[in-house]
Amino acid sequence: MDKNKKGLNTICTHVGEVKDNEYKGATSPLYMSTSYAFEDVDVKRYPRYFNTPNQEALCKKIAALEHAEAALIFGSGMAAISTALLTFLKAGDHIVLQQILYGGTYHLITEEFNKWGIEYSFTQGWRPQDFEDLIKENTKVIYIETPSNPLLTITSLSGIAEIAKKHGLISMIDNTFASPVNQNPIDFGIDVVIHSATKYMGGHSDICAGAVASTDENIARIFSLAKNLGGSLSDYTVWLLERSMKTMGIRVKAQNENAQRMAEYLDSHDDIQKVYYPGLPDHPDYDIAKLQMKGFGGMLSFELKENLDALQFQKALELIKSSMSLAGVESTVLSPARTSHALLGAEERKRQGISDALIRFSVGIEEPEDLMADIEQALKKTKNAGQMQKR
Ligand SMILES: *Cc1c(COP(=O)(O)O)cnc(C)c1O
């Protein structure tokens, strides 16, 4: 039986279940043991070896979802990212990374890589040519994020895969924003797919985890470092994550639909300056997004008209919460300039096109009419406050 041939929601619900042979329960039993038999066993199991029954089961589900041969799960998205990067990079090597990166990844590179003697270059843009231009003799890895945070730029997956193959490099993607529901980079030739499972895989803002999917050979190499670094995930969290992922397909599809509705609503709104969403036909890379994504995702960003105070607007929202993280079933907003991208400094933010008025919107599964009503009342309050100040 080829597990990859099953449909999305069947994989989400069933692949990687731990069979309850004793009681025939409907869900996977949870094995919390940190100590398993050592003598006379085929597999020596231990949580930090990433091979407890629940860990192995969840890895099968994630591999099936990403059309990969194998997967590993980690204690956080950053544990997955750092372990994957360090597997394929050593002192003297060089990596080309996308300019617009998740903040934690940017800090890992800029704060730690010099210590380890690993060279890095950030691209100026997000087109495949921007990456190829920076490849050197010692380059080993190309690292991308598409759709990116917070401007939702789209990079051609097949374009990057082609460059990586031509130069004998490992291509890696942080696929968190798309989720496996909307984008399967391995189908386009990308080598290593990474997720912060804290986001769409968990989906309820109550789990911190990470995942990597790739070939058996690459996952064996990543595992070999992972067991030494020790970033494994507790079985209780693994079990919760398996449960959450059963509904990932329907959650993310609802979020795609809501985000599309909200993007169109904001795009035609008199008080909104600009909307960044790959599902809008005037997005500069709409055609590439349509080619490589099955849905355009639940993330969008927008800017208010100049006369409106973005912070005041954010504070006036009632249903939509201000929140650091993203991808939960509840809608949240954040100001990248004041939070995730604050440490970049004003000049670098300007260079990347991240304005102070930019608001990142993680669209949840609420009724879009209620989200629109919340935005309307917040805009009204923001305008009234603006007029009061002028008096
Ligand atoms: C949150 C996030 C990460 C980091 O994941 P953690 O689980 O917080 O360690 C990495 N990449 C992207 C795109 C993210 O949104």
PDBQT file of the ligand as one rigid body, heavy atoms in Angstrom, charges set to zero:
ROOT
HETATM    1  C1  LIG A 401       7.308  30.316  13.931  1.00  0.00    +0.000 C 
HETATM    2  C2  LIG A 401       8.156  30.113  12.753  1.00  0.00    +0.000 A 
HETATM    3  C3  LIG A 401       9.403  29.484  12.859  1.00  0.00    +0.000 A 
HETATM    4  C4  LIG A 401       9.986  29.036  14.182  1.00  0.00    +0.000 C 
HETATM    5  O1  LIG A 401       9.217  28.072  14.798  1.00  0.00    +0.000 OA
HETATM    6  P1  LIG A 401       9.196  27.833  16.378  1.00  0.00    +0.000 P 
HETATM    7  O2  LIG A 401       8.263  26.684  16.517  1.00  0.00    +0.000 OA
HETATM    8  O3  LIG A 401       8.734  29.098  17.021  1.00  0.00    +0.000 OA
HETATM    9  O4  LIG A 401      10.590  27.511  16.806  1.00  0.00    +0.000 OA
HETATM   10  C5  LIG A 401      10.126  29.298  11.706  1.00  0.00    +0.000 A 
HETATM   11  N1  LIG A 401       9.682  29.720  10.515  1.00  0.00    +0.000 NA
HETATM   12  C6  LIG A 401       8.506  30.342  10.366  1.00  0.00    +0.000 A 
HETATM   13  C7  LIG A 401       8.079  30.794   9.020  1.00  0.00    +0.000 C 
HETATM   14  C8  LIG A 401       7.690  30.560  11.472  1.00  0.00    +0.000 A 
HETATM   15  O5  LIG A 401       6.528  31.187  11.337  1.00  0.00    +0.000 OA
ENDROOT
TORSDOF 0
